């Protein structure tokens, strides 16, 4: 029943929100965000707890301000994403203003292939459709399977309509397909600051341990593609901002595991820089640090992934 209600809520968003005038959609998003913030559900409490690690000297009042701003940013993400299919090409091209985009364009021109790695900052769907529209470059990404299955299918169809190739995370074939796309000189984009499975790479993030995916670093080593962190944020304008960070170098020596550890830590450091500058735009409503995990019977070392109904962006 919960899965069906979740699907119905998202279907309503896709069907209704994209038809609203933009000012109305903005006000609606803020209203929903403020209601959720005042209720202080588990997602809001977890967001505030995560912000406490990012801004360790923040007072309780400051953390409350951050969590309210964070929920408004999170709902801005959803309102924009629901409306993206209705945006004109000119609105898309003007909706994102990234700094140092030359790292990406020069990397693509080199023919080596490029891996973009992002945290849950700002709106990566908007950044992605900007790439397919402004730069006229398709890219490949992966998506976690969601329940119910028709919700996952809806998200895949939505992102494919924006010019993305979407691969299922499960099944074991995604890595090989991503590697082929990179060897062809293509672009791969991965949201990459949370992997609490036993296969994640342990890194230090805001002074404490967590795990992040090994995939971006492994793909760069295996294919020779350039690995670039990207951070995103909002300001008071309708335009999202962003920065393409310099490529992460593959270490000249060490085992594959050692190289992967060094490169993933470099990604974590770049992500931390962007999150520290704009913490309210980091939409992490779930546990991230290993010290915050609660043991679950039969869950092994990690924590199962949740769907968007639990505060996780798909």
Backbone as CSV, one residue per row, in Angstrom:
resi,resn,N_x,N_y,N_z,CA_x,CA_y,CA_z,C_x,C_y,C_z
1,UNK,0.822,-1.200,0.000,0.000,0.000,0.000,0.864,1.262,0.000
2,UNK,1.939,1.243,0.839,2.828,2.408,0.876,3.455,2.649,-0.491
3,UNK,3.869,1.563,-1.162,4.496,1.700,-2.474,3.507,2.291,-3.477
4,UNK,2.262,1.848,-3.419,1.259,2.367,-4.341,0.971,3.838,-4.086
5,UNK,0.930,4.221,-2.799,0.701,5.628,-2.469,1.879,6.489,-2.923
6,UNK,3.091,5.946,-2.769,4.271,6.675,-3.230,4.209,6.914,-4.726
7,UNK,3.854,5.863,-5.470,3.755,6.012,-6.920,2.685,7.041,-7.279
8,UNK,1.544,6.979,-6.596,0.464,7.916,-6.893,0.901,9.357,-6.648
9,UNK,1.681,9.571,-5.577,2.147,10.924,-5.271,3.079,11.440,-6.362
10,UNK,4.010,10.589,-6.818,4.930,11.022,-7.859,4.215,11.204,-9.192
11,UNK,3.284,10.333,-9.493,2.523,10.475,-10.732,1.747,11.791,-10.748
12,UNK,1.176,12.149,-9.579,0.461,13.422,-9.493,1.405,14.592,-9.717
13,UNK,2.623,14.470,-9.168,3.600,15.537,-9.370,3.944,15.719,-10.832
14,UNK,4.238,14.608,-11.513,4.565,14.698,-12.934,3.392,15.255,-13.741
15,UNK,2.190,14.866,-13.354,1.044,15.267,-14.146,0.577,16.685,-13.900
16,UNK,0.676,17.153,-12.643,0.087,18.440,-12.288,1.105,19.567,-12.168
17,UNK,2.226,19.301,-11.515,3.167,20.377,-11.209,3.733,21.006,-12.476
18,UNK,3.994,20.183,-13.508,4.602,20.750,-14.713,3.644,21.687,-15.452
19,UNK,2.351,21.641,-15.108,1.376,22.514,-15.766,1.209,23.843,-15.041
20,UNK,1.772,23.955,-13.835,1.598,25.171,-13.051,2.488,26.298,-13.578
21,UNK,2.051,27.548,-13.461,2.973,28.663,-13.718,4.151,28.575,-12.751
22,UNK,5.316,28.982,-13.197,6.515,28.811,-12.372,6.402,29.465,-11.000
23,UNK,5.898,30.711,-10.870,5.789,31.292,-9.527,4.890,30.474,-8.595
24,UNK,3.838,29.885,-9.158,2.942,29.065,-8.346,3.657,27.798,-7.882
25,UNK,4.422,27.181,-8.784,5.173,25.980,-8.424,6.208,26.277,-7.347
26,UNK,6.859,27.428,-7.443,7.853,27.820,-6.436,7.189,27.974,-5.077
27,UNK,6.065,28.660,-5.025,5.367,28.849,-3.745,4.861,27.530,-3.193
28,UNK,4.381,26.657,-4.064,3.895,25.355,-3.615,5.033,24.550,-2.997
29,UNK,6.183,24.557,-3.649,7.317,23.827,-3.112,7.723,24.335,-1.753
30,UNK,7.765,25.630,-1.580,8.141,26.203,-0.283,7.115,25.856,0.796
31,UNK,5.853,25.875,0.414,4.810,25.554,1.391,4.934,24.107,1.860
32,UNK,5.121,23.187,0.922,5.283,21.777,1.283,6.534,21.588,2.144
33,UNK,7.613,22.273,1.775,8.860,22.167,2.536,8.670,22.655,3.962
34,UNK,8.006,23.781,4.131,7.821,24.333,5.472,6.933,23.447,6.327
35,UNK,5.912,22.848,5.716,5.047,21.935,6.469,5.848,20.723,6.934
36,UNK,6.628,20.138,6.022,7.444,18.973,6.386,8.457,19.335,7.467
37,UNK,9.060,20.513,7.365,10.054,20.944,8.357,9.414,21.103,9.733
38,UNK,8.231,21.686,9.792,7.564,21.891,11.083,7.156,20.573,11.729
39,UNK,6.863,19.572,10.923,6.482,18.264,11.480,7.676,17.506,12.047
40,UNK,8.881,17.852,11.612,10.118,17.263,12.116,10.083,15.731,12.090
41,UNK,9.767,15.199,10.921,9.821,13.758,10.723,11.256,13.267,10.720
42,UNK,11.433,11.950,10.509,12.781,11.379,10.625,13.728,11.926,9.564
43,UNK,13.205,12.224,8.368,14.066,12.771,7.326,14.613,14.142,7.696
44,UNK,13.759,15.006,8.260,14.190,16.343,8.676,15.189,16.237,9.823
45,UNK,14.916,15.374,10.779,15.841,15.203,11.910,17.191,14.677,11.436
46,UNK,17.176,13.750,10.492,18.438,13.224,9.970,19.186,14.298,9.189
47,UNK,18.469,15.101,8.405,19.100,16.200,7.668,19.807,17.139,8.642
48,UNK,19.135,17.484,9.717,19.715,18.385,10.712,20.941,17.753,11.370
49,UNK,20.854,16.469,11.655,21.992,15.761,12.246,23.181,15.751,11.299
50,UNK,22.930,15.546,10.015,24.015,15.574,9.031,24.625,16.965,8.914
51,UNK,23.785,17.993,8.966,24.305,19.354,8.918,25.184,19.659,10.135
52,UNK,24.881,19.025,11.268,25.691,19.246,12.465,27.128,18.783,12.258
53,UNK,27.341,17.791,11.411,28.701,17.354,11.098,29.375,18.315,10.117
54,UNK,28.591,18.854,9.199,29.134,19.770,8.197,29.471,21.119,8.824
55,UNK,28.646,21.567,9.758,28.844,22.857,10.435,28.932,22.576,11.939
56,UNK,30.055,22.041,12.412,30.138,21.545,13.793,29.982,22.613,14.861
57,UNK,30.222,23.893,14.528,30.091,24.950,15.525,28.724,25.625,15.482
58,UNK,27.795,25.078,14.714,26.473,25.691,14.584,25.668,25.533,15.872
59,UNK,24.971,26.575,16.250,24.062,26.515,17.398,22.801,25.760,16.999
60,UNK,21.996,25.326,17.970,20.713,24.685,17.622,19.843,25.570,16.741
61,UNK,19.888,26.870,16.984,19.087,27.782,16.163,19.595,27.806,14.724
62,UNK,20.912,27.808,14.575,21.495,27.795,13.230,21.178,26.494,12.506
63,UNK,21.227,25.366,13.214,20.893,24.084,12.592,19.431,24.057,12.153
64,UNK,18.554,24.647,12.964,17.138,24.701,12.584,16.964,25.542,11.317
65,UNK,17.689,26.664,11.233,17.626,27.495,10.031,18.130,26.725,8.813
66,UNK,19.228,25.989,9.001,19.793,25.219,7.903,18.837,24.132,7.436
67,UNK,18.211,23.434,8.374,17.316,22.345,7.972,16.080,22.886,7.264
68,UNK,15.610,24.053,7.677,14.470,24.650,6.966,14.874,25.032,5.552
69,UNK,16.042,25.690,5.431,16.534,26.047,4.098,16.811,24.791,3.275
70,UNK,17.309,23.732,3.944,17.581,22.485,3.245,16.326,21.845,2.688
71,UNK,15.235,21.876,3.448,13.983,21.316,2.951,13.427,22.147,1.795
72,UNK,13.594,23.454,1.863,13.154,24.293,0.741,13.963,23.996,-0.513
73,UNK,15.271,23.790,-0.332,16.118,23.437,-1.469,15.721,22.079,-2.031
74,UNK,15.441,21.131,-1.150,15.037,19.779,-1.564,13.747,19.818,-2.360
75,UNK,12.783,20.597,-1.920,11.516,20.699,-2.662,11.689,21.505,-3.944
76,UNK,12.641,22.440,-3.962,12.928,23.120,-5.229,13.433,22.110,-6.243
77,UNK,14.299,21.197,-5.778,14.769,20.135,-6.673,13.591,19.375,-7.281
78,UNK,12.647,18.926,-6.438,11.530,18.130,-6.947,10.633,18.938,-7.869
79,UNK,10.335,20.191,-7.499,9.471,21.007,-8.346,10.116,21.245,-9.717
80,UNK,11.414,21.531,-9.724,12.099,21.701,-10.997,12.093,20.415,-11.808
81,UNK,12.366,19.297,-11.137,12.452,18.031,-11.854,11.116,17.640,-12.467
82,UNK,10.022,17.854,-11.726,8.708,17.563,-12.292,8.423,18.432,-13.520
83,UNK,8.981,19.652,-13.529,8.657,20.601,-14.589,9.633,20.560,-15.760
84,UNK,10.782,19.912,-15.606,11.795,19.928,-16.660,11.270,19.500,-18.037
85,UNK,10.424,18.444,-18.124,9.951,18.059,-19.465,9.160,19.156,-20.178
86,UNK,8.646,20.122,-19.418,7.857,21.193,-20.029,8.688,22.442,-20.298
87,UNK,9.954,22.451,-19.869,10.803,23.616,-20.094,11.217,23.694,-21.566
88,UNK,11.295,24.911,-22.074,11.795,25.107,-23.427,13.309,24.918,-23.438
89,UNK,13.867,24.752,-24.626,15.325,24.613,-24.731,16.031,25.858,-24.209
90,UNK,15.465,27.028,-24.473,16.094,28.258,-24.003,16.034,28.349,-22.484
91,UNK,14.933,27.895,-21.892,14.823,27.914,-20.421,15.845,26.967,-19.810
92,UNK,16.050,25.820,-20.427,17.044,24.867,-19.939,18.449,25.440,-20.060
93,UNK,18.755,26.009,-21.221,20.103,26.553,-21.446,20.420,27.687,-20.480
94,UNK,19.397,28.444,-20.100,19.614,29.559,-19.171,19.407,29.200,-17.723
95,UNK,19.056,27.953,-17.452,18.724,27.556,-16.083,19.894,27.060,-15.260
96,UNK,21.079,26.950,-15.886,22.251,26.426,-15.188,23.473,27.207,-15.643
97,UNK,24.295,27.614,-14.674,25.485,28.416,-14.983,26.697,27.791,-14.278
98,UNK,27.393,26.860,-14.936,28.536,26.201,-14.295,29.851,26.945,-14.524
99,UNK,30.672,26.962,-13.481,32.012,27.520,-13.601,32.974,26.432,-14.067
100,UNK,34.020,26.849,-14.752,35.100,25.955,-15.183,34.584,24.795,-16.035
101,UNK,33.595,25.087,-16.867,33.052,24.060,-17.749,34.097,23.591,-18.756
102,UNK,35.177,24.365,-18.905,36.205,23.988,-19.881,36.841,22.638,-19.544
103,UNK,36.869,22.279,-18.250,37.401,20.958,-17.900,36.593,19.859,-18.592
104,UNK,35.273,20.027,-18.612,34.400,19.030,-19.231,34.506,19.076,-20.752
105,UNK,34.396,20.254,-21.340,34.406,20.334,-22.804,35.751,19.904,-23.383
106,UNK,36.844,20.282,-22.721,38.161,19.865,-23.198,38.362,18.363,-22.999
107,UNK,37.821,17.835,-21.905,37.924,16.395,-21.685,37.183,15.608,-22.735
108,UNK,35.983,16.062,-23.095,35.222,15.381,-24.139,35.928,15.497,-25.485
109,UNK,36.505,16.658,-25.743,37.196,16.858,-27.018,38.430,15.975,-27.142
110,UNK,39.000,15.578,-26.010,40.200,14.743,-26.047,39.919,13.324,-26.520
111,UNK,38.644,12.908,-26.443,38.275,11.563,-26.866,38.559,10.487,-25.844
112,UNK,39.025,10.877,-24.645,39.357,9.887,-23.619,38.128,9.374,-22.864
113,UNK,37.027,10.096,-22.969,35.875,9.795,-22.139,35.970,10.558,-20.832
114,UNK,34.813,10.891,-20.250,34.770,11.667,-19.010,33.767,11.031,-18.056
115,UNK,34.173,10.916,-16.798,33.283,10.478,-15.715,33.020,11.687,-14.833
116,UNK,31.765,12.070,-14.713,31.363,13.128,-13.791,30.819,12.465,-12.530
117,UNK,31.353,12.850,-11.364,30.886,12.328,-10.083,30.330,13.484,-9.257
118,UNK,29.115,13.300,-8.725,28.437,14.367,-7.989,27.909,13.857,-6.655
119,UNK,27.795,14.736,-5.669,27.019,14.419,-4.471,25.563,14.841,-4.666
120,UNK,24.729,14.613,-3.656,23.320,15.015,-3.727,23.188,16.513,-3.434
121,UNK,23.806,17.311,-4.267,23.769,18.766,-4.145,22.940,19.347,-5.283
122,UNK,22.094,20.329,-4.968,21.342,21.000,-6.013,20.465,20.045,-6.794
123,UNK,20.458,20.187,-8.099,19.582,19.393,-8.956,20.394,18.801,-10.101
124,UNK,20.815,17.543,-9.937,21.649,16.936,-10.973,20.847,16.627,-12.226
125,UNK,19.530,16.459,-12.117,18.711,16.276,-13.319,18.777,17.519,-14.213
126,UNK,18.710,18.699,-13.589,18.804,19.940,-14.354,20.183,20.062,-14.991
127,UNK,21.239,19.757,-14.231,22.586,19.797,-14.804,22.702,18.827,-15.975
128,UNK,22.082,17.661,-15.820,22.148,16.660,-16.881,21.436,17.094,-18.144
129,UNK,20.236,17.642,-18.006,19.504,18.057,-19.204,20.165,19.278,-19.835
130,UNK,20.857,20.093,-19.028,21.641,21.196,-19.588,22.762,20.648,-20.474
131,UNK,23.403,19.573,-20.028,24.472,18.956,-20.823,23.916,18.417,-22.140
132,UNK,22.772,17.736,-22.079,22.213,17.170,-23.311,21.675,18.243,-24.245
133,UNK,21.276,19.395,-23.696,20.680,20.464,-24.505,21.707,21.512,-24.928
134,UNK,22.401,22.095,-23.969,23.370,23.157,-24.256,24.618,22.605,-24.946
135,UNK,25.157,21.511,-24.408,26.368,20.930,-24.991,26.061,19.887,-26.053
136,UNK,24.772,19.539,-26.195,24.338,18.542,-27.180,25.127,17.238,-27.027
137,UNK,25.273,16.814,-25.777,26.037,15.612,-25.462,25.187,14.663,-24.622
138,UNK,24.910,13.498,-25.140,24.201,12.485,-24.364,25.168,11.848,-23.374
139,UNK,24.628,11.292,-22.321,25.480,10.623,-21.354,24.754,9.419,-20.773
140,UNK,25.517,8.608,-20.061,24.987,7.389,-19.465,25.083,7.487,-17.954
141,UNK,24.064,6.999,-17.274,24.050,6.990,-15.816,23.420,5.689,-15.341
142,UNK,23.381,5.494,-14.035,22.739,4.317,-13.464,21.676,4.762,-12.476
143,UNK,20.719,3.890,-12.215,19.646,4.197,-11.271,19.366,2.986,-10.409
144,UNK,19.152,3.237,-9.122,18.740,2.174,-8.215,17.327,1.716,-8.573
145,UNK,17.094,0.429,-8.481,15.736,-0.073,-8.704,14.858,0.329,-7.528
146,UNK,13.677,0.836,-7.830,12.747,1.313,-6.820,11.532,0.414,-6.768
147,UNK,10.836,0.470,-5.648,9.557,-0.215,-5.516,8.466,0.822,-5.337
148,UNK,7.325,0.653,-6.035,7.031,-0.431,-6.962,7.814,-0.293,-8.266
149,UNK,7.866,-1.371,-9.030,8.644,-1.394,-10.262,8.186,-0.320,-11.240
150,UNK,6.896,-0.017,-11.245,6.415,0.980,-12.207,6.917,2.382,-11.864
151,UNK,7.278,2.621,-10.587,7.877,3.901,-10.237,9.277,3.985,-10.822
152,UNK,10.049,2.907,-10.714,11.380,2.868,-11.329,11.257,3.074,-12.838
153,UNK,10.301,2.370,-13.467,10.125,2.505,-14.915,9.772,3.946,-15.292
154,UNK,8.993,4.588,-14.442,8.593,5.976,-14.717,9.806,6.903,-14.646
155,UNK,10.671,6.692,-13.631,11.874,7.512,-13.522,12.808,7.280,-14.704
156,UNK,12.946,6.036,-15.132,13.809,5.743,-16.275,13.272,6.431,-17.528
157,UNK,11.977,6.299,-17.754,11.377,6.929,-18.932,11.526,8.445,-18.880
158,UNK,11.370,9.015,-17.689,11.522,10.462,-17.515,12.929,10.902,-17.881
159,UNK,13.926,10.215,-17.346,15.309,10.631,-17.612,15.710,10.341,-19.057
160,UNK,15.213,9.267,-19.616,15.519,9.007,-21.022,14.894,10.073,-21.923
161,UNK,13.739,10.605,-21.523,13.114,11.672,-22.309,13.945,12.949,-22.295
162,UNK,14.825,13.070,-21.285,15.700,14.232,-21.181,17.036,14.022,-21.887
163,UNK,17.196,12.870,-22.535,18.401,12.616,-23.307,19.447,11.785,-22.606
164,UNK,19.089,11.119,-21.512,20.035,10.303,-20.761,19.841,8.823,-21.079
165,UNK,20.924,8.067,-21.076,20.830,6.612,-21.111,20.909,6.120,-19.671
166,UNK,19.913,5.380,-19.231,19.823,4.961,-17.837,19.967,3.449,-17.743
167,UNK,20.925,2.999,-16.937,21.158,1.575,-16.719,20.726,1.196,-15.310
168,UNK,20.175,0.002,-15.121,19.849,-0.440,-13.762,21.113,-0.716,-12.968
169,UNK,21.108,-0.315,-11.699,22.282,-0.507,-10.850,22.547,-1.978,-10.583
170,UNK,21.485,-2.753,-10.437,21.626,-4.182,-10.144,21.797,-4.963,-11.446
171,UNK,22.243,-6.198,-11.298,22.339,-7.068,-12.461,23.753,-7.320,-12.917
172,UNK,24.716,-6.478,-12.511,26.120,-6.740,-12.780,26.622,-6.298,-14.139
173,UNK,25.750,-5.862,-15.052,26.198,-5.499,-16.395,26.466,-4.010,-16.551
174,UNK,26.065,-3.203,-15.572,26.185,-1.756,-15.711,27.639,-1.330,-15.870
175,UNK,28.554,-1.901,-15.069,29.947,-1.477,-15.122,30.528,-1.698,-16.521
176,UNK,30.263,-2.854,-17.116,30.790,-3.134,-18.448,30.263,-2.180,-19.489
177,UNK,28.972,-1.838,-19.404,28.395,-0.891,-20.364,28.989,0.488,-20.185
178,UNK,29.153,0.916,-18.932,29.761,2.220,-18.672,31.183,2.271,-19.236
179,UNK,31.936,1.191,-19.028,33.313,1.146,-19.545,33.327,1.262,-21.067
180,UNK,32.398,0.592,-21.743,32.337,0.680,-23.204,32.028,2.102,-23.658
181,UNK,31.091,2.743,-22.982,30.744,4.115,-23.361,31.963,5.038,-23.205
182,UNK,32.734,4.830,-22.149,33.905,5.673,-21.922,34.989,5.412,-22.953
183,UNK,35.205,4.147,-23.309,36.221,3.840,-24.317,35.846,4.416,-25.681
184,UNK,34.540,4.639,-25.874,34.069,5.269,-27.114,34.190,6.792,-27.052
185,UNK,34.722,7.309,-25.944,34.867,8.751,-25.779,33.651,9.428,-25.200
186,UNK,32.741,8.644,-24.619,31.491,9.186,-24.116,31.584,9.767,-22.721
187,UNK,30.412,10.174,-22.217,30.279,10.820,-20.913,29.441,9.929,-20.007
188,UNK,29.913,9.734,-18.778,29.198,8.980,-17.751,29.024,9.889,-16.542
189,UNK,27.814,9.948,-15.986,27.539,10.783,-14.813,27.007,9.902,-13.687
190,UNK,27.613,10.023,-12.491,27.263,9.165,-11.369,27.133,9.988,-10.093
191,UNK,26.022,9.809,-9.370,25.892,10.378,-8.031,26.663,9.460,-7.091
192,UNK,27.645,10.010,-6.350,28.692,9.133,-5.832,29.188,9.449,-4.429
193,UNK,28.308,9.936,-3.520,28.832,10.154,-2.172,28.215,9.225,-1.132
194,UNK,27.462,8.192,-1.573,26.858,7.308,-0.584,26.851,5.876,-1.094
195,UNK,27.592,5.011,-0.396,27.566,3.574,-0.668,27.888,2.873,0.641
196,UNK,26.857,2.484,1.371,27.048,1.886,2.684,27.145,0.370,2.629
197,UNK,27.316,-0.177,1.444,27.518,-1.614,1.332,28.950,-1.952,1.719
198,UNK,29.208,-3.239,1.918,30.550,-3.681,2.305,31.568,-3.421,1.208
199,UNK,31.123,-3.213,-0.051,32.047,-2.988,-1.155,32.419,-1.521,-1.328
200,UNK,31.802,-0.629,-0.536,32.137,0.778,-0.626,33.546,1.046,-0.117
201,UNK,34.118,2.144,-0.577,35.474,2.529,-0.175,35.380,3.443,1.035
202,UNK,36.067,3.100,2.114,36.017,3.932,3.310,36.843,5.189,3.102
203,UNK,36.247,6.339,3.404,36.909,7.636,3.274,36.632,8.453,4.526
204,UNK,37.419,9.496,4.698,37.168,10.470,5.756,36.394,11.628,5.152
205,UNK,35.264,11.949,5.775,34.345,12.950,5.234,33.895,13.836,6.387
206,UNK,34.279,15.098,6.353,34.017,16.002,7.461,34.501,15.411,8.789
207,UNK,35.679,14.812,8.739,36.342,14.360,9.947,35.950,13.003,10.461
208,UNK,35.064,12.294,9.779,34.647,10.975,10.248,34.516,10.022,9.062
209,UNK,34.406,8.738,9.376,34.444,7.705,8.336,33.076,7.451,7.727
210,UNK,33.062,7.292,6.406,31.898,6.804,5.687,32.402,5.994,4.497
211,UNK,31.482,5.464,3.701,31.871,4.729,2.502,31.274,5.392,1.273
212,UNK,32.067,5.428,0.215,31.614,5.965,-1.062,31.873,4.940,-2.153
213,UNK,31.173,5.024,-3.274,31.295,4.006,-4.317,32.696,3.942,-4.919
214,UNK,33.140,2.727,-5.211,34.430,2.533,-5.872,34.335,2.732,-7.379
215,UNK,33.120,2.658,-7.935,32.933,2.654,-9.380,33.613,3.772,-10.145
216,UNK,33.451,5.050,-9.743,34.080,6.121,-10.530,35.593,5.958,-10.660
217,UNK,36.276,5.642,-9.548,37.734,5.486,-9.597,38.129,4.258,-10.408
218,UNK,37.386,3.168,-10.260,37.706,1.950,-11.006,37.514,2.160,-12.504
219,UNK,36.451,2.850,-12.882,36.218,3.126,-14.300,37.341,3.969,-14.885
220,UNK,37.798,4.969,-14.141,38.880,5.816,-14.637,40.159,5.007,-14.831
221,UNK,40.461,4.113,-13.879,41.667,3.297,-13.998,41.571,2.320,-15.172
222,UNK,40.405,1.723,-15.349,40.258,0.674,-16.355,40.199,1.224,-17.778
223,UNK,39.638,2.419,-17.944,39.393,2.941,-19.289,40.297,4.097,-19.686
224,UNK,40.971,4.731,-18.719,41.755,5.919,-19.034,40.921,7.183,-19.132
225,UNK,39.634,7.099,-18.794,38.766,8.273,-18.834,39.139,9.253,-17.729
226,UNK,38.784,10.511,-17.920,39.035,11.558,-16.932,37.918,11.545,-15.887
227,UNK,38.287,11.628,-14.627,37.329,11.628,-13.522,37.244,13.031,-12.938
228,UNK,36.041,13.634,-13.007,35.875,15.026,-12.577,34.749,15.143,-11.555
229,UNK,35.054,15.683,-10.363,33.973,16.002,-9.426,33.220,17.243,-9.904
230,UNK,31.925,17.273,-9.623,31.096,18.448,-9.916,30.256,18.749,-8.683
231,UNK,30.186,20.014,-8.304,29.313,20.426,-7.209,28.328,21.466,-7.722
232,UNK,27.131,21.460,-7.144,26.023,22.302,-7.582,25.452,23.061,-6.389
233,UNK,24.840,24.199,-6.653,24.171,24.926,-5.581,23.188,25.924,-6.168
234,UNK,22.291,26.391,-5.290,21.323,27.411,-5.644,21.715,28.747,-5.023
235,UNK,21.244,29.842,-5.634,21.280,31.139,-4.970,19.859,31.689,-4.995
236,UNK,19.721,32.971,-4.873,18.368,33.545,-4.818,17.745,33.750,-6.198
237,UNK,18.450,33.376,-7.246,17.938,33.548,-8.603,17.292,32.251,-9.084
238,UNK,16.607,32.266,-10.222,16.053,31.027,-10.789,17.117,30.136,-11.432
239,UNK,18.365,30.591,-11.444,19.443,29.870,-12.115,20.251,29.059,-11.107
240,UNK,20.465,27.768,-11.394,21.327,26.955,-10.550,22.787,27.200,-10.916
241,UNK,23.646,27.188,-9.925,25.078,27.382,-10.146,25.808,26.061,-9.988
242,UNK,27.037,26.022,-10.474,27.809,24.796,-10.348,29.276,25.029,-10.637
243,UNK,30.070,24.024,-10.325,31.509,24.076,-10.611,31.988,22.704,-11.041
244,UNK,32.737,22.656,-12.141,33.438,21.450,-12.556,34.845,21.536,-11.965
245,UNK,35.193,20.592,-11.109,36.496,20.598,-10.457,37.542,19.950,-11.373
246,UNK,38.825,20.248,-11.163,39.877,19.634,-11.988,39.835,18.110,-11.906
247,UNK,40.272,17.423,-12.953,40.258,15.953,-12.941,41.079,15.378,-11.790
248,UNK,40.605,14.253,-11.272,41.317,13.522,-10.226,42.353,12.623,-10.904
249,UNK,43.590,12.773,-10.522,44.660,11.982,-11.127,44.631,10.534,-10.644
250,UNK,45.017,9.624,-11.530,45.244,8.235,-11.139,46.659,8.144,-10.576
251,UNK,46.844,7.659,-9.338,48.200,7.561,-8.770,49.111,6.720,-9.659
252,UNK,50.367,7.104,-9.689,51.322,6.405,-10.549,51.717,5.052,-9.990
253,UNK,51.603,4.861,-8.680,52.015,3.595,-8.072,50.952,3.121,-7.095
254,UNK,51.075,1.851,-6.703,50.128,1.265,-5.770,49.276,0.208,-6.421
255,UNK,48.627,-0.606,-5.605,47.698,-1.607,-6.104,46.422,-0.928,-6.584
256,UNK,45.580,-1.693,-7.265,44.314,-1.120,-7.721,43.492,-0.622,-6.537
257,UNK,43.470,-1.398,-5.457,42.713,-0.993,-4.273,43.282,0.284,-3.664
258,UNK,44.604,0.387,-3.626,45.231,1.589,-3.061,44.942,2.807,-3.929
259,UNK,45.017,2.644,-5.235,44.710,3.756,-6.134,43.243,4.180,-5.982
260,UNK,42.367,3.184,-5.885,40.938,3.476,-5.735,40.676,4.244,-4.455
261,UNK,41.353,3.871,-3.378,41.184,4.558,-2.104,41.618,6.015,-2.203
262,UNK,42.766,6.261,-2.807,43.275,7.628,-2.939,42.337,8.477,-3.802
263,UNK,41.874,7.932,-4.904,41.021,8.685,-5.810,39.652,8.964,-5.198
264,UNK,39.105,7.985,-4.492,37.795,8.186,-3.868,37.892,9.207,-2.746
265,UNK,39.006,9.218,-2.019,39.198,10.256,-1.005,39.285,11.636,-1.650
266,UNK,39.913,11.721,-2.821,39.979,13.001,-3.532,38.579,13.477,-3.931
267,UNK,37.730,12.540,-4.367,36.337,12.901,-4.659,35.639,13.406,-3.399
268,UNK,35.819,12.684,-2.293,35.191,13.082,-1.030,35.616,14.482,-0.620
269,UNK,36.891,14.799,-0.810,37.384,16.132,-0.451,36.755,17.212,-1.323
270,UNK,36.609,16.936,-2.623,35.968,17.913,-3.510,34.500,18.087,-3.150
271,UNK,33.815,16.972,-2.873,32.412,17.057,-2.460,32.284,17.890,-1.183
272,UNK,33.188,17.649,-0.226,33.127,18.352,1.054,33.288,19.859,0.860
273,UNK,34.139,20.255,-0.075,34.315,21.676,-0.348,33.004,22.308,-0.806
274,UNK,32.327,21.653,-1.754,31.066,22.187,-2.250,29.972,22.172,-1.201
275,UNK,29.908,21.106,-0.408,28.872,20.997,0.626,29.106,22.013,1.735
276,UNK,30.362,22.209,2.137,30.661,23.185,3.186,30.294,24.594,2.753
277,UNK,30.472,24.898,1.463,30.132,26.231,0.955,28.624,26.442,0.862
278,UNK,27.878,25.363,0.625,26.418,25.476,0.427,25.708,24.310,1.123
279,UNK,25.801,24.210,2.448,25.244,23.043,3.135,23.740,22.895,2.955
280,UNK,23.020,24.009,2.827,21.566,23.926,2.699,21.124,23.270,1.401
281,UNK,22.019,23.145,0.434,21.666,22.508,-0.835,22.103,21.048,-0.910
282,UNK,22.578,20.510,0.208,22.946,19.095,0.284,21.735,18.326,0.788
283,UNK,21.150,17.516,-0.053,19.889,16.842,0.255,20.144,15.420,0.761
284,UNK,20.794,15.313,1.901,21.101,14.004,2.475,20.199,13.795,3.687
285,UNK,19.055,13.154,3.440,18.056,12.930,4.480,18.147,11.532,5.076
286,UNK,19.285,10.865,4.861,19.498,9.527,5.389,20.831,9.451,6.104
287,UNK,21.047,8.348,6.815,22.329,8.154,7.476,23.435,8.046,6.441
288,UNK,24.588,8.602,6.779,25.731,8.561,5.877,26.991,8.051,6.577
289,UNK,27.278,8.575,7.751,28.505,8.200,8.439,28.355,6.854,9.139
290,UNK,29.430,6.094,9.140,29.388,4.745,9.702,29.014,4.771,11.175
291,UNK,29.433,5.784,11.896,29.121,5.873,13.322,27.627,6.050,13.580
292,UNK,26.885,6.492,12.568,25.447,6.730,12.733,24.591,5.529,12.369
293,UNK,25.205,4.489,11.824,24.426,3.333,11.384,23.951,2.519,12.560
294,UNK,22.745,2.018,12.450,22.195,1.134,13.472,22.284,-0.294,12.973
295,UNK,22.829,-1.220,13.778,22.876,-2.623,13.348,21.476,-3.157,13.086
296,UNK,21.351,-3.918,12.000,20.069,-4.537,11.661,20.287,-6.020,11.460
297,UNK,19.442,-6.811,12.027,19.594,-8.253,11.893,19.483,-8.645,10.440
298,UNK,20.501,-9.416,9.966,20.489,-9.889,8.584,20.885,-8.852,7.572
299,UNK,21.278,-7.633,8.038,21.615,-6.570,7.093,23.090,-6.512,6.778
300,UNK,23.885,-7.344,7.445,25.310,-7.338,7.178,25.932,-6.040,7.651
301,UNK,26.987,-5.597,6.971,27.693,-4.406,7.392,27.014,-3.133,6.945
302,UNK,26.243,-3.212,5.876,25.719,-1.983,5.292,24.299,-1.702,5.693
303,UNK,23.706,-0.780,4.986,22.329,-0.387,5.200,21.627,-0.454,3.869
304,UNK,20.424,-0.988,3.852,19.718,-1.121,2.581,19.349,0.246,2.040
305,UNK,19.295,0.341,0.736,18.896,1.584,0.084,17.397,1.776,0.238
306,UNK,17.006,3.030,0.386,15.587,3.351,0.476,15.131,4.039,-0.787
307,UNK,13.849,4.026,-0.990,13.285,4.713,-2.143,13.043,6.169,-1.847
308,UNK,12.569,6.926,-2.831,12.379,8.360,-2.656,11.350,8.694,-1.606
309,UNK,10.436,7.787,-1.310,9.462,8.041,-0.268,10.081,8.146,1.104
310,UNK,11.318,7.666,1.261,12.018,7.739,2.525,13.057,8.855,2.523
311,UNK,12.962,9.743,1.594,13.850,10.887,1.594,15.059,10.731,0.701
312,UNK,15.148,9.662,-0.055,16.306,9.451,-0.937,15.941,9.865,-2.344
313,UNK,16.807,10.683,-2.939,16.592,11.025,-4.339,17.021,9.851,-5.203
314,UNK,16.197,9.438,-6.162,16.546,8.304,-7.006,17.600,8.676,-8.039
